[in-house]
C-alpha cells in the first residue's frame, strides 16, 4: 500500500471540504451549527443586558466616537465596554457560519433551490440584525427595539432549523406524517409558543435589567404582565400535553412522539426556572438561563412541527427512449 495515496485529509482540509464539496451529512452539520450560533448570540445578548452593558459601546458602528474597538472612556466602564464589544464580535462568527451554509448549498450537486433560498436568509438576516442593533444603541435601549432584536433572532433560528430539516429530506411535496387535525394542533402550538415569546419580551421590557440605567421601560404593571406570561405558558403546556396524547392514541411515528416529549420536558424545566427567577427577585444569572430556556423551547417547538410531515425525493425523470434520442453528429 502506498502511504502517499492512503493519506487522509487533515482537520483543516476536512473542514473546507465539508462546505466546498458537501455531502448531505456535512450540509446538515453546517445548518445545525447555524442554529447553535444564532441561539448562542441570543443568549449572550441577554448577558449584555443583565450586566448593564447595553451601552458599553455608546456609538454604532464604532464602539466609541473615535474608535471601532474598546478604548478607555471616562463615562463607560471598560468591563461593560468589553462585554458589549464581545457580543458585537460574535456577529462575525454567526455571519461566517451562515456564509458556509450558503457556499455548501450552492456547491451541492444537484443544487436544491429550496435550500439555497433558506441559506440566503442567514447572511441577509445577520446583516439586518446588525443594522437593527445599531438602532438599539441609537435609541438608548428602547424596550421596543430591544425586544424586536430578540424576536428577529427567533426568526433567524427558525430559518436555520428549516434548513437543517429540509437538508435531510427530499424535494417532493410535503405530506402529513400524522392525521391532518394532529398536524393542525402542532401549528397552533407553534403559534402559541411564539405568542409566549412575545409576552416574555414585554415582561423583559417592563422589569429590571434594562441594559443601562438611562434605558426606558414599558409603562406597564409588572405583576400584570408576569401573570399574563404565566397564563400563556399554561396554554402552551396544555397544548403540548394534548399533542402528546393525540400522537400516542393515533399511533404516530416515533420521531414525532419523541419531539413532542422533548418539548414538554423543556417547557417543564423552563417553568420551574421561571418561578424560581420570580421568587428570587429576578437575579441576573437566572435571567440568562431563562433566555436560554426560551430559545430551547422555540427550537423544540420547531422540531415538533417539522416532525409532523415528510417529504419524498422527487421522482427521477424517465430516460428518453432510443427513438427519441437525438442522433449523434
HELIX and SHEET records of a PDB file:
HELIX    1   1 UNK A   11  UNK A   20  1                                  10    
HELIX    2   2 UNK A   24  UNK A   50  1                                  27    
HELIX    3   3 UNK A   78  UNK A  107  1                                  30    
HELIX    4   4 UNK A  113  UNK A  138  1                                  26    
HELIX    5   5 UNK A  143  UNK A  167  1                                  25    
HELIX    6   6 UNK A  180  UNK A  206  1                                  27    
HELIX    7   7 UNK A  222  UNK A  249  1                                  28    
HELIX    8   8 UNK A  254  UNK A  279  1                                  26    
HELIX    9   9 UNK A  284  UNK A  306  1                                  23    
SHEET    1   A 2 UNK A 174  UNK A 176  0                                        
SHEET    2   A 2 UNK A 309  UNK A 311 -1                                        
END                                                                             
